[in-house]
Amino acid sequence: MTLVDCLTLRISHRIIAEEEVTGAAEDMRHAIRRFRETSILVSNEVGIGIAPDNPLARQFRGEAEQTNQLIAAVANEVQRVVAELPMKVK
């Protein structure tokens, strides 16, 4: 089993380093499709709250939303955990 914690932290590192995020998310998505072991990927929900007031925070939120959607699209199961209570999504 492989655990990747946390996707949003990886995104923030790429943004700060001024590296491209979407291509890296696509690469991860393709790797997940080929990987035969169970993988657990952890990410933070960033799109529910109030829209950030600065460009960098808005960029982060957009990149995180897009990455989460790309990864969830190839997952066998997606769970949303709120207050440590899992809620099955897919």
Stockholm file with secondary structure:
# STOCKHOLM 1.0

chainA/1-90         MTLVDCLTLRISHRIIAEEEVTGAAEDMRHAIRRFRETSILVSNEVGIGIAPDNPLARQFRGEAEQTNQLIAAVANEVQRVVAELPMKVK
#=GR chainA/1-90 SS CEEEECHHHHHHHHHHTTCCSHHHHHHHHHHHHHCCSCEEEECCCCSSSCCCSSHHHHHHHHHHHHHHHHHHHHCSCCEEEETTEEEECC
#=GC SS_cons        CEEEECHHHHHHHHHHTTCCSHHHHHHHHHHHHHCCSCEEEECCCCSSSCCCSSHHHHHHHHHHHHHHHHHHHHCSCCEEEETTEEEECC
//
